[in-house]
Amino acid sequence: MRNSLAALVATLLCACSPPSASVGAPVPPTVRDPAGFPAADRPVAGIVSPEWSSGPDRDAADESGQLIRALGIRKGMVVADIGAGSGYHTLRLSPAVGPQGLVYAEDIVEAYVAGLRREAERRKLANVRIVIGTADDPKLPAATMDRAVLVHMYHEIESPYALLWNLAGAMKPGGLVGVIDLDRKIENHGTPPALLRCEFEAVGYRRVSHIDMAGGTGYIAIFEAPKARPKPTDIKPCRAKP
């Protein structure tokens, strides 16, 4: 009788306990936009500045150099700087791709790229194109990009699945996307690597590498763009760790 009572109590406790979920595990979508893309099942950090940190700090860490080498960016390539802001990386990517290449500096806040536009004109950087995108679409030309970079801004993306899906349409076959971010919670202006990987893979990307960057500027995760994009309604959102 005592054993039966203990078994009954254990059963009731299990029934009342919430199911556990692993970091980045896909969960059934709850909310979708009119195009069918799921809403992010995680917080979204607010945009607080057109630049992540001071130039000297990033120069000392050779952040751009590490990014360029990790992605194999070279002369003649077409590169998108998503969330370019004040253009810290755009201004360094421009000489890396040379006069035969192009850098698309994209942001959703026109005021942020106004200074970059003036600086590119002052330096006579003819290979820089300014693009004003939206929260769910970078508005880049189709099948054009060899590389795309998202630096210390992924946690600010309101519609990650729609944006990644539209970005995939702008990538050439075999094109690579590099994300630099900090390994901390979204609300603390970072992105846990497992969550980042889950969201990219939900849209069909394949992770190529993950590197801890020198100088304490975070990690760089590199993904290959999908050859075929899933239907928006087939994308399942990922859950951030509480």
N, C-alpha and C positions, 0 to 999 in steps of 0.2 A: 504493500500500500504506500509505504514511504517512497519507494522508488518510482511508483506511478505518479505520485504527487509532484516529485521533483521534475520528472519528464514533462508534465503538463505545464509547470511554471516556466521551464526552459523554452517550450514551444511558444508560449504566450509572449515571452520577452523577445524572441526572434521575430515574431509577427509584428511587434510594435517598433522594432528598431529600423531606422532608415537604411536603405541600401547604400553600400559604400561605392565610391567611384574613384578610379585612378586618375592621376593627372593627365589631362589631354585626352581622356577617353571620349569617343563620340557618343552623343546622347540624342534622343529624338528631338527634332526641331519643334519649337513652340510658336514662334512668331516669324513670319516671312513678309518681305516687302512685296509690292505689286509685281515685280519681275520674278519672284519666286525664291530670291536669296534669303537664307536664314539670318536672323539677327544674331549678333555675337552674344553668346551666353557667358559674358564676363564684363567687368567694368571697362570703361574707356577713359583714359587719362586726358585731362584738358590740355589744350595747346597753350603753353605759357610763354613761349619766346620763339623768335625766328631763328635762334641759334642755341644749340645744346649747351655749349660751354665756350670758354674763351679760346681764341685762336692759339695763343702760346702754349696752353696745356696740350692741345691736340697736336700741335706741331712737334712738341717735345716727344710725344708718343708715336710720331710718324703715322697717325691714324690713316691719312689718305694713302700713304705709301703702302701700308699693310693691306688696305682695301684693294688697291690697284693690283698688287702682286697676287693676292688670294684669288681674284677674279680673272687674272690673266688679261687685263685690259691693255690694249696696244694700239698703235697707230692705225687709223682708218676705221676704227670701230664706232658704232652708234650706241651711246649710253644714255639711260634715263636716270636722272637724280630725282627720285620721288620725295616730295616734301623738302624741296631744296632750301627753302627759307632764305637766309641771307647769302647763300651760295658758297659756303665754306668749301664743300667738295666740288661743286661745279667749277669753281675757279682753278682747282687743281686737276680736275679731269680734263679740262679743255686742252692744256698742253700734252696730256698723256695720250689723247686720241689724235692730236695734230690737226693740221688744216684739212686733211682729207676725211676726218671723222666729224662726228657731231655729238653735242651734249644737249639733251632736252632737260631743262631745269623746270620741274613741275611743282606747283604748290596750289593749295585751295584758297590761300589768303593772298590776294593780289598785293596788298600793302607790304607783305614780307618780301616779295620778289622785286618790288619797285627799286630798292637800292641795288639789288643784283643786276637789274637791267641797266641802270646807270653805270655801274662799275664795269660791266661787260662792254658797254659802248666806249667807256673811257680807255679801256685796255685794248680796244679794237679786236675783241674776240669774235670773229665772224662765224665761228663754229658753235656758238651757244644760241639755243632757241628757248625762249620763255614760253611756258604753257600753263594756263590756269585750268586746273581740273576741278573735280567735285569730290565729295567724300566717298563716293562709290565708283568713280571712274577717273583715271588720270588723263583721259582725253589725248592719248598718244596715237600716232598713225599706226595702222595695222601692220603686223609682221615686219617691223623695222628695227627693233632693238636687239643688239648683240648682248648687252648687259643692262641690268637695272640695279640701282642701289636704294635702300631705305635705311637711313642712318639716324638712330636715336629718335625715331618717330613712329615706329610700328604700333606702340601702345596707345597712340593718339588716333588711330584709324577707327572711325565709327562703324564702317561697313566692311570688315576685312574680307569676307567671302566675295562680295561683289567687286571690290577693288582688285583682289588677286585674280579673279576671273577675267576682268577687263584688261588687267596688265598682261595676262597670258596671251591675250589676243594681239598685243602689241609686240610680243617677242618673236624673234626668228626661231626656226627649228634649232633645238640645242642651246638656245639662249639661257643665260644664267642670271639669277637674282640673288644679290647679297644683302643680308640684313645685319646691321650692327645694333646691338642693344645690350642692356644690362640684365643680369640674371637676378631679377627681383620682381615683386608683384606689379601688376599693371597699374594699380592705384599709386604705386611708388615710382612711377615712370620707368618701368622696365618691362620685360617680357620673359617669363620662364621658358627656357628652350623647348621643353616638352610640349607646351601649349603652342608655341610658334610652329613647331614641326607638325602638330596635329592640324592646325588651321591651313597650312600650306598643302599638306597631303590631302585634306578634304576637298581641295580644288584640283587635285591631280598632279601637283608638283612632286618632284623626287628630291629628297635631301642628298646632296653630294658630299658636303663636309661641314664640320662644326669645329671652330678654332677659338681658343681663348687668346685674345689679342694681348700683345705686350703693351705695357704702359698703363694698365688699369682702365682702359676705355671700354671694356666689355668683351663681348664675344662677337664673332662673325659666323653666321650660318649661311650656307650657299645652297640654293635649290635650282634644279633644272626645270624649265617651264614645261608644262604638259604638251604632248603632241596633239591630244584631243581633250577639250574641256568637257566636264560633266554638265548635264542639265542643271540649271540652278535649283530646281526642285529636288534633285537627287543629292544635293550637298547637305551633310549632317554637321551641325555645329559641335564645337568642342567645349569642354567645361574647364574653367580655371580652377586650380586648387584653392579652397577656401582660405 
